[in-house]
Amino acid sequence: MSVTIRYDRRAAYTYAFAILAEAWNELVQGGVTPDGVGVPPLQPDTEVLYAISKDGDIVGVLTWDHNKQENAYEVTLAYVEPSSRRRGVFRELFNALCERAYTNGVLRVVSKVPVSSPSAIEAFSRVGGNKTAITYEHAVT
């Protein structure tokens, strides 16, 4: 699928905000939210790339925060519309993020993927990278 990738400095104030809300809703409904949080992980400095189809529809988003201390971009949300999945949209978004990191002198892109999200695990596995951590969470009652 051929898409155009666009960038906005503030994810909360972008044309892509509607799809960000849709993405977060899907994750909440599926029980896949980081740390059980019901609020999207969008900070004032969260940046966004979004994919626009030939028809002008926004079909995917990728948000991240710049961790200056680690000199890394940390992916906070990745989503592709169900009708556009398995068509290379995520790969184009991720490659654009890596190009942006390189241009800005950022050394790494970090993606924390919950084990309860097999589609995210598969998507991030397809774009390469190294597994660097396993996080254990213990409920305290």
C-alpha positions in Angstrom: 0.0 0.0 0.0 1.4 3.4 -1.0 1.1 6.0 1.8 2.5 9.4 2.5 4.1 9.8 5.9 3.6 13.1 7.7 5.0 14.4 11.0 3.6 16.6 13.8 5.5 17.9 16.8 2.6 17.5 19.2 0.5 14.4 18.8 -2.4 15.8 20.9 -2.9 18.7 18.4 -2.7 16.9 15.1 -5.0 15.8 12.3 -4.1 12.3 13.4 -5.7 12.7 16.8 -8.9 10.9 15.9 -6.9 7.7 14.9 -4.9 8.0 18.1 -8.1 7.9 20.1 -9.3 5.0 18.0 -6.0 3.1 18.6 -6.1 3.7 22.3 -9.8 2.6 22.5 -8.9 -0.7 20.7 -6.1 -1.3 23.1 -8.2 -0.6 26.1 -11.1 -2.8 24.8 -8.5 -5.6 24.2 -7.1 -5.3 27.7 -3.7 -4.3 26.3 -2.7 -1.0 28.0 0.6 -0.3 29.5 0.4 -0.6 33.3 -3.4 -0.9 33.1 -3.6 2.8 32.4 -6.8 4.0 30.7 -5.4 7.3 29.5 -3.4 7.5 26.2 0.3 7.9 26.7 0.4 11.4 25.1 2.5 14.0 26.8 2.9 17.6 25.6 6.1 16.6 23.8 4.9 13.3 22.3 5.7 13.4 18.6 3.7 11.6 15.9 4.2 10.2 12.4 1.0 9.3 10.5 0.3 7.5 7.3 -2.1 9.0 4.7 -3.6 6.7 2.0 -4.0 7.8 -1.6 -7.7 8.5 -0.7 -6.6 11.0 2.0 -7.5 8.8 4.9 -5.1 8.5 7.9 -4.5 4.8 8.2 -1.7 4.5 10.7 0.1 6.3 13.5 3.3 6.0 15.5 4.0 8.1 18.5 7.2 8.5 20.6 8.9 10.5 23.2 12.6 11.5 23.1 14.5 10.2 26.1 17.4 12.6 26.0 19.2 10.9 28.9 19.3 7.6 27.0 19.5 9.4 23.6 16.7 7.2 22.4 13.2 7.5 20.9 10.8 5.5 22.9 7.7 4.3 21.0 4.6 5.0 23.0 1.9 3.9 20.6 1.7 2.2 17.2 -1.5 1.6 15.3 -2.6 0.7 11.8 -6.3 0.6 10.7 -7.5 -3.0 10.4 -8.2 -2.6 6.7 -4.7 -1.4 6.1 -2.8 -4.0 8.1 -0.3 -6.4 6.4 0.3 -3.8 3.6 3.6 -2.3 4.8 2.1 0.7 6.6 3.7 0.0 9.9 7.1 -0.7 8.3 6.9 2.7 6.5 6.1 4.5 9.7 8.8 2.7 11.6 11.4 3.3 8.9 10.5 7.0 8.9 11.0 7.1 12.6 14.4 5.5 12.3 15.4 8.0 9.5 14.3 10.8 11.8 16.3 9.4 14.7 19.4 9.1 12.5 19.0 12.7 11.2 18.6 14.0 14.7 21.6 12.1 16.1 19.5 9.7 18.2 21.2 6.4 18.6 18.3 4.0 19.4 14.6 3.4 18.9 13.1 1.5 21.9 9.7 -0.3 21.7 8.2 -1.8 24.8 5.8 -4.4 23.7 3.3 -6.2 26.0 3.3 -10.0 25.8 -0.5 -9.8 25.7 -0.3 -8.1 22.3 0.8 -10.8 19.8 0.1 -8.5 16.8 2.5 -5.9 18.2 5.2 -8.5 18.9 4.9 -9.8 15.3 5.0 -6.2 13.9 8.1 -5.2 15.8 9.8 -8.5 15.1 9.3 -8.0 11.4 11.1 -4.6 11.5 14.1 -6.2 13.2 16.0 -5.1 16.3 17.2 -6.9 19.4 15.2 -8.1 22.3 16.9 -6.4 25.3 14.6 -6.9 28.3 11.9 -9.0 29.8 9.8 -7.3 32.5 8.0 -9.2 35.2 5.0 -7.6 36.8 3.7 -8.8 40.2 0.3 -7.8 41.5 0.4 -7.0 45.2 -2.8 -7.7 47.0 
